């Protein structure tokens, strides 16, 4: 039996999965991210038996970033300028590929999550552009355009959008070390923790934090809609799991667009336009498996 | 001899061109946009002799918008919700195609301009994503991603990005009828005219208008860089023609990114990263000709 492997390499935890899709999971392992040496060794140990038995035909890696996706670059497949201690300039792709000796596809965690949600969920398969945004420790955006994940100078970094910041309503200066009050600086989980002096998940429903957060998420979505004109947006990560937040965000998106986009998806069907991930916390790792399955078509190896 | 036709359908003027590229122009006509009936009749009269002689094999239309680019839609090729009197819901594509009876490719003026600059200029041909932004009467963005123009729910509307607006520095409320102080509301030619009480082109170099304008253009470019990670940005339209503006914009883009994008294009070679159009005022119409030449490959007909 042919099997595929997926790795979601996160700054906090790694997920390794062997299988052939959401309904054909063979084995999964989740563990905290430690040093590159230790973490990569665990990854290799997990997949090695499948490779040695000749079952595992290809691997996909969905990595935290920034990463180098330029296949002509000497540092292709590296995690580049991350602030995460020890992980700066780590050859994640190369070290896994050399140790396991199978074809490996490599992309950002968020491009993989977008691809996973699009590839495995039947209703999403013809929706292009297709967008995934995650809001948690950081804010990340992945997008499939014209059949492929968007790569360029690097990759999408829309989590760092410059957005309106009303200092009278929200005098907080933001937490982004590069930009202060960019989107991630104002709306990530850590920005909520710092602004309100408590963890986001402990803030009660009636706390003004949630209306402000919905406002920033809506501004981000409006800019993403204007940029990509996506046919569907999946909104994942820990922060949007707050009960009722999706509903407020959708209403604010409509208010901000104010009739400019004359599409029934925005005007009438926004509940099926902006959605939580269907694959739950496995969008990224199942996207990595899909990338492994498509490795030749995408020439992502 | 095989010839191709290009039409740049603007809200102010139309450009019609017959030829095979920037160095093989056969005939060009420019005239003011009046009513749809009169304007479309002039277009048809211009191209008809070439069609009748069997020379013109295909046409491309680069249209002002918003337009319907969904080929499954009953209003494919229509100009949709424009505020331009008389042009609401005009079947520009269908009326030209039926009258001339040749294959016709249809896209936004800015997608066509991006495609034209990429297709005809040798140094741009492998640069993907490739971006074109115009700042004049309105602000428009076109982008080629993974080999094709970006289409989606509609098309890119990044001219309406929500961007930071420092009300202390700039108390002007903006001119966008939908959003007030979105990018187009704050930085289009008409917004400059209204804010300063005189036409942008009459504002002297030392006027603070230009530094503020450069700031807004830089914020727009930063968001476009984060969204698309383009390999090159062409900045066209009337406003960026102001002497010295490009230089200030590039410096501000670097300051706003603040080292976050570790790419030599941004850090060192920004003069060849953000550029004026090589095709001058013909980016759109020559893009339309390129679209006509690629009509089968793109299935844009």
Interface residues (C-beta under 8 A of the other chain):
Chain A: X66 X80 X81 X128 X129 X145 X146 X147 X148 X150 X151 X152 X153 X154 X155 X156 X157 X158 X159 X160 X161 X162 X163 X164 X165 X178 X179 X219 X222 X223 X224 X225 X226 X227 X228 X229 X230 X231 X256 X257 X258 X259 X260 X261 X262 X263 X265 X266
Chain B: X66 X80 X81 X128 X129 X145 X146 X147 X148 X150 X151 X152 X153 X154 X155 X156 X157 X158 X159 X160 X161 X162 X163 X164 X165 X178 X179 X219 X222 X223 X224 X225 X226 X227 X228 X229 X230 X231 X256 X257 X258 X259 X260 X261 X262 X263 X265 X266
